[in-house]
Amino acid sequence: METMRQSSVKAGETFQNLRLAPMPLIHQYLLRRQELLNRWSWLRPFRLERPFLGGDFVLFHSWLPGMVELTAPLAQAVKQLAADEAKPDSGPEHEQVTAVLRELGWLADEPIDVDALVLKTQEVFMAIQNPNELCSFLEILVERRPKVIVEIGTAAGGHFYCLCQAADPSAMLVSIDFPGGEYGPAPSKTDCNLYATFGFPGQRLEFIRQSSLRQYTLRTLEGILGDREIDLLYLDGDHSYSGVKSDYERYAPLVAKGGIIGIHDIWQVPNPEALPYVVNEAAIFWQELSPRVSCREILDQSSLSPQWSGNEARSRVWPPIGLGLVLDKHGTERLEKT
């Protein structure tokens, strides 16, 4: 791509929606999840003299499609531009990346496109969620822009990526997961280093690699939060009945008045033995909890084929999985399903 000389940031442009990850972290992520390699075909080098995944960094937009590989000098230029430590005319690297990013449309200061965010996340960072349900959930968060989010169950980082984009640009996000847990591969330390690149420049991202069921984990979280209260508590960890109930009872007292508690996998799966974890036990807990609180169910029945048995590949059929949102843990009103 040829360089277009532009001396300054134009009105309506921002570098805040750019995300930059070191290539070694990408390599480790893909080595652990090789089934994603065919999905990463949309990543292309910034300049084509290097092999696929041969750059020093990967640059991507918060929600727009595409990813590009960068050399270290170009990545440094992006960091400086995002931190407002340089201008587009500060040097040849700054001019080059600014020109290409303008051509890609990645500098437009526009509201988040939730549909595009969900598509990007499911293709790149493997968010296991019915896309219509995830869109509905994120639309609620984008409207609220929570400033303190705690997620239990990080896995491949797809939901955490979405939460970072939907949160306030200065938000604190804490993700808790247990290496060696039973409900999907927990993130490695290298994965957490990659996930730390998901947020806005002004966000603070923290990772606790311990079981959420331990009192030590609760105390660690309280130390991180300080005097902050949680705006969104997202429970997607231990899916056993006792695990979900324990997470709710242990961490719900930290949620602010008017905050949200999200519980993943509330749909009663017709063929639970086809899935690798005990989905129905989270649904059983939700059935007990929901009549006692003000809540909202996000459940996409429209995507369910009448013939779906639970065995079809997720790439072809997206069954409803369900999200239960507790809007007031002290209330009694039950809100409508969506």
Rosetta silent file (secondary structure, phi, psi, omega in degrees, C-alpha in Angstrom):
SEQUENCE: METMRQSSVKAGETFQNLRLAPMPLIHQYLLRRQELLNRWSWLRPFRLERPFLGGDFVLFHSWLPGMVELTAPLAQAVKQLAADEAKPDSGPEHEQVTAVLRELGWLADEPIDVDALVLKTQEVFMAIQNPNELCSFLEILVERRPKVIVEIGTAAGGHFYCLCQAADPSAMLVSIDFPGGEYGPAPSKTDCNLYATFGFPGQRLEFIRQSSLRQYTLRTLEGILGDREIDLLYLDGDHSYSGVKSDYERYAPLVAKGGIIGIHDIWQVPNPEALPYVVNEAAIFWQELSPRVSCREILDQSSLSPQWSGNEARSRVWPPIGLGLVLDKHGTERLEKT
SCORE:     score description
SCORE:     0.000 S_00000001
   1 L     0.000  134.711 -178.948    0.000    0.000    0.000 S_00000001
   2 L   -79.813  146.685 -179.773    1.351    3.394   -0.895 S_00000001
   3 L   -76.521  130.941  174.193    1.846    5.997    1.798 S_00000001
   4 L  -106.463  119.343 -173.276   -0.553    8.925    1.710 S_00000001
   5 L   -78.722  114.340  175.551    0.971   11.896    3.507 S_00000001
   6 L  -130.654  125.977 -167.160   -1.440   13.297    6.080 S_00000001
   7 L   -83.697  -20.495 -174.492    0.081   15.575    8.710 S_00000001
   8 L  -151.128  166.623  176.901   -2.403   15.314   11.574 S_00000001
   9 L   -69.789  130.345 -178.557   -5.333   13.416   12.975 S_00000001
  10 L   -81.032  160.492  173.910   -8.496   14.466   11.184 S_00000001
  11 L   -60.389  138.530 -179.472  -11.751   15.404   12.881 S_00000001
  12 L    80.584   15.102  178.018  -13.801   12.302   13.610 S_00000001
  13 E  -116.388  151.038  176.995  -10.747   10.036   13.818 S_00000001
  14 L  -151.217  148.603  173.611   -9.376    8.053   16.747 S_00000001
  15 L  -100.670    4.150 -173.497   -6.621    5.533   17.409 S_00000001
  16 L   -74.142  -17.477 -178.385   -8.429    4.245   20.535 S_00000001
  17 L   -93.353   11.699  178.892  -10.183    1.376   18.738 S_00000001
  18 E   -93.638  142.995  177.475   -6.925   -0.315   17.697 S_00000001
  19 E  -125.696  135.586 -173.404   -5.644   -3.450   19.435 S_00000001
  20 E  -130.342  124.873 -177.825   -2.036   -4.629   19.149 S_00000001
  21 E  -126.842  136.287  175.747   -0.709   -8.049   20.203 S_00000001
  22 E   -63.872  139.442 -177.210    2.850   -9.449   20.047 S_00000001
  23 H   -59.355  -37.934  178.375    3.139  -12.281   17.543 S_00000001
  24 H   -57.755  -33.854  177.568    4.642  -14.788   20.047 S_00000001
  25 H   -69.031  -37.963  175.483    1.426  -14.553   22.095 S_00000001
  26 H   -63.473  -43.380  179.163   -0.626  -15.192   18.948 S_00000001
  27 H   -58.011  -47.901 -178.129    1.540  -18.210   18.121 S_00000001
  28 H   -64.630  -38.104  178.948    1.015  -19.743   21.561 S_00000001
  29 H   -62.089  -45.352 -177.766   -2.725  -19.084   21.429 S_00000001
  30 H   -74.006  -30.366  176.427   -3.071  -20.818   18.064 S_00000001
  31 H   -62.976  -32.928  179.028   -0.821  -23.726   19.047 S_00000001
  32 H   -83.816  -13.848 -176.509   -3.286  -24.519   21.821 S_00000001
  33 L  -139.114   64.778 -172.302   -6.291  -24.051   19.516 S_00000001
  34 H   -66.345  -17.497  177.584   -5.223  -25.277   16.095 S_00000001
  35 H   -65.972  -14.093 -179.958   -8.844  -25.589   14.954 S_00000001
  36 H   -84.866  -13.778 -172.745   -8.829  -21.778   14.649 S_00000001
  37 L   -57.386  -39.702 -179.678   -6.095  -21.625   12.014 S_00000001
  38 L   -68.755  -24.106  177.942   -8.505  -21.899    9.101 S_00000001
  39 H   -78.186  -23.000 -176.969  -10.533  -19.022   10.571 S_00000001
  40 H   -84.989   15.339 -179.364   -7.469  -16.792   10.773 S_00000001
  41 H   -66.346  -15.932 -179.815   -7.143  -16.773    6.981 S_00000001
  42 H   -82.719   -3.756  174.543   -8.335  -13.162    6.974 S_00000001
  43 E   -82.027  125.892 -178.978   -5.114  -12.073    8.699 S_00000001
  44 E  -132.760  148.068  179.842   -2.718  -10.757    6.076 S_00000001
  45 E   -60.443  147.843  176.140    0.710   -9.117    6.318 S_00000001
  46 L   -59.968  -44.392  169.680    0.898   -5.326    6.360 S_00000001
  47 L  -129.067  144.014 -162.995    3.413   -5.670    3.536 S_00000001
  48 L   -86.918   19.490 -178.836    3.661   -8.992    1.761 S_00000001
  49 L   -82.291   -7.117 -178.644    7.399   -9.683    2.052 S_00000001
  50 L  -112.550  156.367  178.485    6.955  -11.952    5.093 S_00000001
  51 L   -71.263  165.141  177.201    5.230  -15.353    5.413 S_00000001
  52 L   -55.757  130.784 -176.931    1.829  -15.755    7.049 S_00000001
  53 L    61.248   31.559  179.774    2.150  -15.156   10.821 S_00000001
  54 L  -105.873    2.544 -179.758    5.746  -14.072   10.287 S_00000001
  55 L   -79.665 -176.940  178.787    5.479  -10.503   11.569 S_00000001
  56 L   -92.129  -30.621 -178.547    6.421   -9.111   14.961 S_00000001
  57 E  -140.201  160.302  171.690    2.937   -7.923   15.959 S_00000001
  58 E  -116.925  128.437  179.190   -0.701   -8.358   14.952 S_00000001
  59 E  -111.571  134.201  177.491   -2.854   -5.231   14.679 S_00000001
  60 E  -146.306  159.875  178.389   -6.634   -5.386   14.648 S_00000001
  61 E   -89.834  152.151 -177.944   -9.623   -3.115   15.100 S_00000001
  62 L   -50.976  -44.606 -178.328  -11.940   -3.469   18.071 S_00000001
  63 L  -135.451  -19.557 -179.059  -14.846   -4.723   15.948 S_00000001
  64 L   -71.304  150.717 -176.556  -14.169   -4.188   12.238 S_00000001
  65 L   -70.494  158.043  175.746  -13.056   -7.260   10.237 S_00000001
  66 L   101.137  154.863  174.792   -9.472   -7.993    9.329 S_00000001
  67 E  -146.802  148.703  178.430   -6.079   -8.171   11.022 S_00000001
  68 E  -131.432  148.853  176.196   -2.667   -7.095    9.767 S_00000001
  69 E   -91.111  142.982 -178.837    0.861   -8.083   10.671 S_00000001
  70 E  -128.384  151.193  167.371    3.347   -5.371   11.597 S_00000001
  71 L   -76.326  165.762 -179.822    7.070   -5.042   12.036 S_00000001
  72 H   -60.696  -43.020  178.784    8.300   -3.830   15.420 S_00000001
  73 H   -62.391  -39.541  178.291    8.956   -0.224   14.234 S_00000001
  74 H   -68.323  -38.003  177.213    5.459    0.084   12.781 S_00000001
  75 H   -63.510  -39.987  177.506    3.945   -1.402   15.948 S_00000001
  76 H   -62.375  -37.967  177.279    5.849    1.126   18.033 S_00000001
  77 H   -63.256  -41.560  178.154    4.417    3.891   15.867 S_00000001
  78 H   -62.805  -43.781  178.601    0.886    2.590   16.485 S_00000001
  79 H   -58.381  -44.197 -178.472    1.510    2.499   20.247 S_00000001
  80 H   -66.692  -39.464  178.818    2.715    6.086   20.218 S_00000001
  81 H   -66.920  -41.217  179.929   -0.236    7.274   18.153 S_00000001
  82 H   -67.042  -32.771  179.672   -2.730    5.490   20.411 S_00000001
  83 L   -87.358    3.901 -177.383   -1.083    6.993   23.515 S_00000001
  84 L    59.063   31.731  176.583   -1.076   10.460   21.907 S_00000001
  85 L   -95.703   -2.614  179.230    2.710   10.487   22.190 S_00000001
  86 L  -152.741  162.565  177.029    3.086   11.112   18.456 S_00000001
  87 L  -114.305  163.615 -178.967    1.229   12.623   15.509 S_00000001
  88 L   -57.700  -21.077  179.599    0.722   11.162   12.040 S_00000001
  89 L  -104.060   16.676 -177.803    3.549   13.347   10.718 S_00000001
  90 L   -71.043  -22.557 -179.271    6.024   12.548   13.523 S_00000001
  91 L  -174.463  170.928 -177.628    8.010   10.149   11.344 S_00000001
  92 H   -61.042  -37.263  179.191    7.829    7.898    8.284 S_00000001
  93 H   -66.091  -40.236  179.431    6.413    4.958   10.268 S_00000001
  94 H   -64.401  -40.652  177.950    3.669    7.149   11.739 S_00000001
  95 H   -64.085  -41.790 -176.485    2.773    8.449    8.284 S_00000001
  96 H   -65.878  -50.072 -177.647    2.700    4.954    6.829 S_00000001
  97 H   -67.102  -36.873  178.803    0.465    3.343    9.441 S_00000001
  98 H   -61.824  -43.883 -179.781   -1.887    6.345    9.521 S_00000001
  99 H   -61.259  -46.070 -177.446   -2.329    6.215    5.744 S_00000001
 100 H   -69.449  -39.339  179.507   -3.083    2.490    5.693 S_00000001
 101 H   -65.342  -35.615  174.612   -5.410    2.648    8.694 S_00000001
 102 H   -63.982  -41.080 -179.953   -7.366    5.422    7.000 S_00000001
 103 H   -64.228  -36.141  178.176   -7.635    3.291    3.885 S_00000001
 104 H   -75.619  -16.907 -176.129   -8.959    0.387    5.975 S_00000001
 105 L    81.999   17.496 -174.941  -11.461    2.674    7.711 S_00000001
 106 L   -84.668   -4.819 -178.272  -10.049    1.793   11.131 S_00000001
 107 L   -99.767   -4.328 -178.497   -9.655    5.390   12.342 S_00000001
 108 E   -65.405  128.767  179.960  -13.324    6.402   12.150 S_00000001
 109 L   -88.296   86.692 -174.117  -14.612    7.482   15.555 S_00000001
 110 L  -127.550  159.873  176.438  -17.964    5.691   15.405 S_00000001
 111 L   -61.778  155.210  179.702  -20.218    3.778   17.837 S_00000001
 112 L   -62.604  132.846  171.569  -19.547    0.076   18.292 S_00000001
 113 L   -91.523  101.284 -173.274  -21.159   -2.167   15.697 S_00000001
 114 H   -63.898  -39.847  178.891  -22.287   -5.001   17.979 S_00000001
 115 H   -60.664  -43.321  179.157  -23.093   -7.399   15.126 S_00000001
 116 H   -66.608  -37.621  178.302  -19.605   -6.929   13.677 S_00000001
 117 H   -61.881  -44.247 -179.796  -18.046   -7.363   17.132 S_00000001
 118 H   -64.945  -43.767  178.755  -19.818  -10.687   17.664 S_00000001
 119 H   -60.577  -45.615 -178.658  -18.827  -11.967   14.224 S_00000001
 120 H   -63.339  -43.232 -177.646  -15.207  -10.988   14.751 S_00000001
 121 H   -64.632  -45.040 -177.178  -15.071  -12.534   18.194 S_00000001
 122 H   -69.389  -26.950  177.701  -16.577  -15.840   17.162 S_00000001
 123 H   -80.726  -31.646 -170.475  -14.245  -16.109   14.193 S_00000001
 124 H  -107.506  -45.952 -173.769  -11.046  -15.125   15.979 S_00000001
 125 L  -114.852   14.756  165.683  -11.285  -15.682   19.746 S_00000001
 126 L    56.551   62.549  171.112  -13.886  -18.440   19.882 S_00000001
 127 L   -80.214  118.493 -179.139  -16.788  -17.104   21.926 S_00000001
 128 L   -88.463   93.086 -176.772  -19.049  -20.101   22.555 S_00000001
 129 L  -164.813  139.518  170.060  -22.450  -18.432   22.408 S_00000001
 130 L   -54.165  125.676 -172.859  -25.436  -18.245   20.135 S_00000001
 131 H   -62.902  -34.208  178.686  -24.638  -15.022   18.184 S_00000001
 132 H   -66.862  -38.725  177.641  -28.141  -13.556   18.516 S_00000001
 133 H   -65.980  -43.383 -179.325  -28.031  -14.032   22.282 S_00000001
 134 H   -64.822  -39.415  177.128  -24.577  -12.506   22.519 S_00000001
 135 H   -60.001  -46.689 -179.230  -25.669   -9.496   20.439 S_00000001
 136 H   -61.156  -41.265  178.699  -28.649   -8.869   22.718 S_00000001
 137 H   -63.388  -47.381 -177.038  -26.432   -9.085   25.797 S_00000001
 138 H   -67.865  -32.070  176.910  -23.809   -6.729   24.396 S_00000001
 139 H   -61.248  -37.594  176.359  -26.414   -4.173   23.333 S_00000001
 140 H   -64.661  -43.405 -177.592  -27.427   -3.902   26.986 S_00000001
 141 H   -69.835  -40.171  179.889  -23.811   -3.461   28.081 S_00000001
 142 H   -62.151  -34.859  177.918  -22.958   -0.907   25.388 S_00000001
 143 H   -68.467  -35.799 -176.803  -25.878    1.196   26.572 S_00000001
 144 H   -88.536  -30.848 -176.034  -24.702    0.982   30.193 S_00000001
 145 L    50.391   64.827 -177.970  -20.913    1.064   29.657 S_00000001
 146 L   -59.334  144.530 -177.411  -20.075   -0.734   32.948 S_00000001
 147 L  -100.169  -16.359  176.003  -16.972    0.522   34.754 S_00000001
 148 E  -137.023  117.750 -178.807  -16.233   -2.584   36.828 S_00000001
 149 E  -124.451  134.259  172.588  -16.657   -6.065   35.348 S_00000001
 150 E  -123.731  122.795  179.314  -15.798   -9.409   36.936 S_00000001
 151 E  -111.938  133.632  173.518  -15.935  -12.514   34.754 S_00000001
 152 E  -112.219  113.625 -175.905  -15.692  -16.047   36.127 S_00000001
 153 L   105.883   93.146 -174.398  -14.641  -18.455   33.380 S_00000001
 154 L   -93.731  -44.301  179.073  -12.226  -17.051   30.783 S_00000001
 155 L    52.442 -126.162 -176.189  -11.559  -20.070   28.533 S_00000001
 156 L   -82.379    0.249  172.289  -10.525  -18.958   24.994 S_00000001
 157 L    88.592    1.854 -175.853  -11.163  -15.300   25.812 S_00000001
 158 H   -63.478  -48.383  178.795  -14.033  -14.644   23.396 S_00000001
 159 H   -67.596  -37.523  178.970  -16.495  -13.301   25.931 S_00000001
 160 H   -62.538  -39.010  176.758  -13.752  -11.377   27.714 S_00000001
 161 H   -59.230  -47.272  179.542  -12.839   -9.702   24.429 S_00000001
 162 H   -61.255  -42.314 -178.970  -16.465   -8.629   23.956 S_00000001
 163 H   -62.618  -38.124  178.616  -16.715   -7.352   27.527 S_00000001
 164 H   -61.469  -41.655 -177.171  -13.616   -5.193   27.051 S_00000001
 165 H   -72.807  -33.174 -177.082  -15.111   -3.506   23.988 S_00000001
 166 H   -82.408  -18.572 -177.073  -18.527   -2.969   25.601 S_00000001
 167 L   -76.402  167.644  173.202  -17.152   -1.588   28.881 S_00000001
 168 L   -58.663  140.736 -179.248  -16.322    2.006   29.663 S_00000001
 169 L   -58.624  -16.132  177.500  -12.963    2.951   28.056 S_00000001
 170 L  -109.359   17.416 -172.445  -11.566    3.526   31.571 S_00000001
 171 L   -70.879  159.526  167.056  -13.117    0.398   33.102 S_00000001
 172 E  -103.052  130.758  176.676  -11.515   -2.230   35.317 S_00000001
 173 E  -125.880  130.660  179.384  -12.085   -5.824   34.183 S_00000001
 174 E  -121.801  127.744  177.952  -11.113   -8.873   36.245 S_00000001
 175 E  -118.193  133.058 -175.676  -11.287  -12.393   34.828 S_00000001
 176 E  -117.703  128.403  174.523  -11.078  -15.481   37.023 S_00000001
 177 L  -153.481  155.677 -170.927  -10.332  -18.986   35.756 S_00000001
 178 L  -112.729  110.122  175.345   -8.816  -22.143   37.191 S_00000001
 179 L   -57.551  128.961 -178.644   -5.987  -23.944   35.334 S_00000001
 180 L    88.947   10.127  178.773   -6.915  -27.608   35.188 S_00000001
 181 L   -71.017  170.806 -172.395  -10.644  -27.053   35.614 S_00000001
 182 L   -91.804   -9.662 -167.980  -13.247  -29.433   34.194 S_00000001
 183 L  -112.938   58.519  179.769  -15.264  -27.074   31.993 S_00000001
 184 L    99.025  159.984 -176.726  -13.076  -26.348   28.974 S_00000001
 185 L   -68.314  121.215  176.613   -9.397  -25.340   28.675 S_00000001
 186 L   -74.787  153.596 -178.365   -8.495  -22.601   31.116 S_00000001
 187 L   -68.928  141.268  172.840   -6.175  -19.878   29.836 S_00000001
 188 L   -77.655  173.585  176.052   -2.450  -20.292   30.286 S_00000001
 189 H   -61.425  -37.643  176.984   -0.309  -17.464   31.607 S_00000001
 190 H   -64.552  -40.239  175.884    0.620  -16.703   27.986 S_00000001
 191 H   -58.334  -45.089 -179.486   -3.076  -16.576   27.060 S_00000001
 192 H   -62.123  -35.169  176.089   -3.675  -14.053   29.837 S_00000001
 193 H   -64.618  -36.117  175.251   -0.844  -11.918   28.457 S_00000001
 194 H   -68.314  -46.135 -178.949   -2.652  -11.960   25.104 S_00000001
 195 H   -61.328  -26.154  178.780   -6.001  -11.166   26.711 S_00000001
 196 L   -67.535  -11.850  178.085   -4.366   -8.187   28.419 S_00000001
 197 L   -92.799   -0.557 -171.317   -4.090   -6.585   24.945 S_00000001
 198 L   -76.695  -20.477 -168.280   -7.869   -6.748   24.339 S_00000001
 199 L   -94.020  175.151  171.770   -8.890   -3.536   26.049 S_00000001
 200 L   -64.480  156.351 -179.226   -8.912    0.190   25.427 S_00000001
 201 L   -55.775  -30.851 -177.140   -5.644    1.968   26.300 S_00000001
 202 L   -92.027    1.380  179.889   -7.200    3.379   29.496 S_00000001
 203 L   -84.076  153.552  175.004   -8.667    0.121   30.807 S_00000001
 204 E  -111.834  119.810 -178.179   -7.150   -1.937   33.618 S_00000001
 205 E  -113.627  128.694 -178.360   -7.283   -5.703   33.021 S_00000001
 206 E  -127.098  148.573 -179.095   -6.526   -8.200   35.795 S_00000001
 207 E  -131.784  129.398  176.762   -6.423  -12.014   35.787 S_00000001
 208 E  -114.000  112.272 -175.969   -6.796  -14.363   38.752 S_00000001
 209 L   -98.183   65.547  179.246   -5.728  -17.907   37.838 S_00000001
 210 L  -143.338  162.380  176.477   -7.375  -19.654   40.782 S_00000001
 211 L   -66.296  133.749  177.750  -10.617  -21.493   41.437 S_00000001
 212 L   -66.946  -14.716 -177.812  -13.509  -19.119   42.057 S_00000001
 213 L   -82.485   -7.430 -178.405  -14.653  -21.514   44.787 S_00000001
 214 L   -87.647  141.115  176.182  -11.662  -20.703   46.995 S_00000001
 215 H   -64.380  -30.956  177.455  -11.895  -18.094   49.720 S_00000001
 216 H   -59.774  -38.974 -179.883   -8.391  -16.978   48.706 S_00000001
 217 H   -65.530  -43.001  177.628   -9.748  -16.007   45.280 S_00000001
 218 H   -60.338  -44.258 -179.806  -12.510  -13.908   46.816 S_00000001
 219 H   -65.713  -37.885  177.576   -9.994  -12.121   49.047 S_00000001
 220 H   -63.103  -44.064  178.716   -7.689  -11.536   46.059 S_00000001
 221 H   -62.022  -44.565  179.847  -10.568  -10.031   44.100 S_00000001
 222 H   -60.005  -36.733  177.198  -11.555   -7.799   47.002 S_00000001
 223 H   -66.095  -37.232  178.336   -7.980   -6.540   47.156 S_00000001
 224 H   -69.409  -41.789 -176.731   -8.031   -5.684   43.454 S_00000001
 225 H   -69.948  -33.677 -174.934  -11.411   -3.958   43.671 S_00000001
 226 L    63.705 -125.234  179.997  -10.585   -1.852   46.713 S_00000001
 227 L   -94.011   10.264  179.386  -13.658    0.298   47.386 S_00000001
 228 L   -79.703  148.853  170.972  -15.162   -0.334   43.932 S_00000001
 229 L  -107.269  156.050 -175.074  -18.413   -2.239   43.466 S_00000001
 230 E   -84.107  130.269  174.863  -19.082   -4.532   40.512 S_00000001
 231 E   -88.032  -32.236  176.230  -21.319   -3.256   37.696 S_00000001
 232 E  -138.919  120.367  170.751  -21.369   -6.612   35.860 S_00000001
 233 E  -108.151  119.205 -173.677  -20.701  -10.020   37.395 S_00000001
 234 E  -115.536  112.420 -174.341  -20.575  -12.634   34.633 S_00000001
 235 E  -100.450  108.933 -178.900  -20.759  -16.271   35.764 S_00000001
 236 L  -145.256   38.880 -176.616  -19.478  -18.721   33.144 S_00000001
 237 L  -105.665 -114.948  178.712  -17.162  -20.970   35.150 S_00000001
 238 L   -61.543  118.436 -175.296  -18.025  -24.157   37.024 S_00000001
 239 L   -93.833    3.465  174.626  -21.293  -25.316   35.443 S_00000001
 240 L   -70.132  157.209 -179.604  -22.231  -27.793   38.155 S_00000001
 241 H   -56.894  -47.806 -178.022  -25.226  -26.849   40.271 S_00000001
 242 H   -67.122  -33.783 -179.453  -23.102  -26.418   43.390 S_00000001
 243 H   -68.617  -47.036  179.442  -20.454  -24.470   41.459 S_00000001
 244 H   -64.196  -43.156 -179.812  -22.870  -21.942   39.930 S_00000001
 245 H   -63.028  -42.045  179.077  -24.708  -21.527   43.223 S_00000001
 246 H   -63.918  -44.502  178.993  -21.453  -21.027   45.121 S_00000001
 247 H   -60.602  -42.317 -179.202  -20.203  -18.417   42.625 S_00000001
 248 H   -64.044  -50.055 -175.798  -23.499  -16.542   42.842 S_00000001
 249 H   -68.763  -31.401 -176.582  -23.673  -16.545   46.621 S_00000001
 250 H   -77.294  -39.164 -170.751  -19.988  -15.760   47.078 S_00000001
 251 H  -106.279  -18.186  179.776  -19.637  -12.866   44.616 S_00000001
 252 H   -58.421  -35.077  178.518  -23.138  -11.350   44.332 S_00000001
 253 H   -61.269  -16.323  179.864  -22.656   -9.289   47.540 S_00000001
 254 H   -86.781   -4.852 -176.320  -19.892   -7.360   45.692 S_00000001
 255 E   -82.689  136.020 -179.508  -22.307   -6.186   42.975 S_00000001
 256 E   -68.158  156.100  172.814  -23.445   -2.546   43.114 S_00000001
 257 E   -61.633  129.308 -175.526  -27.082   -1.592   43.465 S_00000001
 258 E    86.946   -2.152  177.327  -28.421   -1.489   39.920 S_00000001
 259 E   -77.430  173.005 -177.376  -25.628   -3.764   38.683 S_00000001
 260 E  -116.377  141.274  169.211  -26.139   -6.888   36.565 S_00000001
 261 E  -116.701  118.256  179.416  -25.340  -10.525   37.290 S_00000001
 262 E  -102.183  133.868  178.457  -25.143  -12.627   34.122 S_00000001
 263 E  -120.794  123.458 -175.236  -25.421  -16.433   34.261 S_00000001
 264 E   -86.688  151.314  173.528  -24.380  -18.409   31.198 S_00000001
 265 L    64.622   60.086 -179.442  -26.025  -21.568   29.822 S_00000001
 266 L   -97.854   -0.624 -179.204  -29.523  -21.311   31.303 S_00000001
 267 L   -83.182  137.357  175.927  -31.212  -23.295   28.527 S_00000001
 268 L   -77.193  101.924 -177.317  -32.289  -26.857   29.285 S_00000001
 269 L   -67.847  130.985 -178.034  -30.382  -28.779   26.605 S_00000001
 270 L   -69.069  -24.185 -177.964  -32.473  -31.648   25.152 S_00000001
 271 L  -133.650   69.175 -171.884  -29.430  -33.890   24.762 S_00000001
 272 H   -63.006  -24.641 -179.611  -26.948  -32.834   27.484 S_00000001
 273 H   -67.841  -13.955  178.527  -24.751  -35.908   27.088 S_00000001
 274 H   -79.301  -11.868 -177.209  -23.683  -34.524   23.680 S_00000001
 275 L  -106.969  152.865 -171.994  -21.966  -31.586   25.374 S_00000001
 276 L   -82.659    6.741  178.281  -18.667  -31.700   27.283 S_00000001
 277 L  -149.101  170.562 -168.745  -19.951  -30.086   30.486 S_00000001
 278 L   -87.348   72.667 -176.383  -22.982  -30.129   32.727 S_00000001
 279 H   -58.862  -44.874 -172.660  -24.992  -27.385   31.052 S_00000001
 280 H   -62.321  -23.525 -179.762  -28.308  -28.412   32.539 S_00000001
 281 H   -70.880  -33.954  172.656  -27.111  -27.930   36.106 S_00000001
 282 H   -65.267  -37.627  178.805  -26.622  -24.186   35.498 S_00000001
 283 H   -65.990  -37.315  178.437  -30.143  -24.161   34.057 S_00000001
 284 H   -63.745  -43.406  177.875  -31.495  -25.884   37.160 S_00000001
 285 H   -62.488  -41.426  179.726  -29.962  -23.220   39.386 S_00000001
 286 H   -62.404  -39.737  179.175  -31.418  -20.482   37.165 S_00000001
 287 H   -62.594  -32.197  177.871  -34.900  -22.006   37.425 S_00000001
 288 H   -77.509  -37.400 -174.666  -34.624  -21.845   41.197 S_00000001
 289 H   -78.473  -43.391 -167.663  -33.155  -18.334   41.298 S_00000001
 290 H   -58.159  -34.807  179.027  -35.164  -16.476   38.657 S_00000001
 291 H   -68.230  -15.495 -174.876  -38.555  -16.397   40.466 S_00000001
 292 H   -97.200   -3.525 -174.048  -36.895  -14.661   43.431 S_00000001
 293 L  -134.885  161.865  168.466  -35.209  -11.788   41.561 S_00000001
 294 E   -76.365  123.572 -170.241  -35.893   -9.160   38.933 S_00000001
 295 E  -147.213  170.013  176.289  -34.475  -10.796   35.842 S_00000001
 296 E  -142.668  135.123  177.023  -34.360  -11.041   32.105 S_00000001
 297 E  -105.622  130.030  174.554  -33.784  -14.131   29.982 S_00000001
 298 E  -108.948  108.098 -172.908  -31.971  -13.887   26.669 S_00000001
 299 L  -143.972  116.231 -175.107  -32.830  -17.044   24.758 S_00000001
 300 L   -95.347   85.573  177.929  -32.804  -17.358   20.958 S_00000001
 301 H   -75.347  -17.908 -175.617  -35.313  -20.064   20.148 S_00000001
 302 H   -65.996  -24.590 -176.860  -35.602  -18.830   16.550 S_00000001
 303 H   -88.058   -2.628 -174.270  -32.285  -20.436   15.565 S_00000001
 304 L   -85.000  118.255  175.646  -33.221  -23.885   16.832 S_00000001
 305 L   -72.683  139.536  177.801  -33.901  -26.458   14.150 S_00000001
 306 L   -59.131  -24.245 -178.774  -36.761  -28.828   15.059 S_00000001
 307 L   -90.751   -1.270 -174.399  -34.418  -31.700   14.209 S_00000001
 308 L   -66.547  126.976 -177.767  -31.536  -30.457   16.390 S_00000001
 309 L  -110.660   -6.003 -176.013  -30.465  -33.208   18.786 S_00000001
 310 L   101.455   -5.006 -176.245  -27.369  -31.626   20.292 S_00000001
 311 L  -101.412  -14.439 -177.437  -24.972  -33.538   18.040 S_00000001
 312 L   -68.292  150.740  178.885  -24.661  -31.174   15.059 S_00000001
 313 L   -64.083  139.530 -179.424  -21.455  -29.206   14.649 S_00000001
 314 L   -62.702  -26.720 -179.397  -21.673  -25.715   16.129 S_00000001
 315 L   -66.686  -20.422 -179.390  -20.273  -24.301   12.884 S_00000001
 316 L  -102.785  -36.454 -176.598  -23.502  -25.363   11.121 S_00000001
 317 L  -131.129  126.528  175.352  -26.136  -24.971   13.821 S_00000001
 318 L  -104.081  100.808  178.144  -26.111  -22.492   16.696 S_00000001
 319 L   -71.571  159.712  169.298  -28.457  -23.813   19.363 S_00000001
 320 L   -64.708  139.789  176.120  -29.822  -21.516   22.040 S_00000001
 321 L  -115.014  -43.496  171.449  -27.532  -21.521   25.054 S_00000001
 322 L    94.162  139.406  172.459  -29.158  -18.782   27.036 S_00000001
 323 E  -129.753  128.197  174.065  -28.135  -15.939   29.315 S_00000001
 324 E  -103.716  127.116 -178.703  -29.939  -15.122   32.519 S_00000001
 325 E  -112.264  118.003  172.300  -29.566  -11.541   33.741 S_00000001
 326 E   -87.784  114.766 -176.474  -30.279  -10.684   37.354 S_00000001
 327 E   -94.490  -22.657  175.577  -31.176   -6.987   37.285 S_00000001
 328 E  -154.717  105.278 -174.616  -31.972   -6.667   40.985 S_00000001
 329 L   -69.152   -9.943  178.284  -30.953   -9.492   43.291 S_00000001
 330 L  -101.345   -8.282 -173.789  -33.322   -8.163   45.959 S_00000001
 331 L   -84.860  176.595 -179.507  -36.359   -7.766   43.699 S_00000001
 332 L  -128.234   -7.456 -177.217  -39.219  -10.105   42.938 S_00000001
 333 L   -78.038  132.128  178.004  -40.486   -8.929   39.553 S_00000001
 334 E   -99.847  121.741 -176.681  -39.826  -11.313   36.650 S_00000001
 335 E   -88.787  170.854 -173.566  -39.209   -9.501   33.363 S_00000001
 336 E   -71.070  156.849  171.845  -40.008  -10.691   29.864 S_00000001
 337 E   -78.727  156.151  173.409  -37.924  -13.109   27.809 S_00000001
 338 L  -126.110    0.000    0.000  -36.154  -11.869   24.659 S_00000001
